[in-house]
Amino acid sequence: MSFNDSGTEMKITDLKVAIIGNAPIVRITTDEGIDGVGAA
């Protein structure tokens, strides 16, 4: 599914993982400049 105006799909450009205590923290960056952070 595409949300940008160019008609192409958003791509993940960077993925970083850190372990804090026993929980992994993940940060994803896209080519649209959108960042997302998740924890388990």
Secondary structure, 3 states (H helix, E strand, C coil): CCCCCCCCCCCEEEEEEEEECCEEEEEEEECCCCEEEEEC
